[in-house]
Amino acid sequence: MDAMRLSRAALKAGVSINPGPEWSVDQHHAHSRIRICFASPTHQDIRDGIAVLADVCRTEFGVPERIANVARAKG
């Protein structure tokens, strides 16, 4: 997963994440790491944001392939 690409796509969808290359000291793995702030949002905001992030991951990267034990359609 490209954390910078995910960050840009998530931001377009209204969710802000911190991509690894902006904060990680381990640049070898930074491209695939993210940080998610959940200190001040409400529980519902967190649920909604994670749902949006999951949709972005499916759209941008085709993952996850399974959700709630249901395989996603190919093609």
C-alpha positions, 0 to 999 in steps of 0.5 A: 500500500502506498501511504501517500496515495492513500492519504491523498485519496482519503483526504479527498473523501474527507478523512485525514491520516498521517502517511508514514513518510511524513513521520516515520524514522524507518524510511525503509517501511515508511511508504506503507505505514500510516497514523490515525488520530483518534484522541478527540473525535467521537466514537461515531466519527471514528466508526464513520472515518474508518468506514470511509477509509475502508472504501478508499482502500477498496477503490484505490488498492482493491483491498481488502478482498474479503469483508465480513467473510464475503469475498469481493467480486473480481473485475 
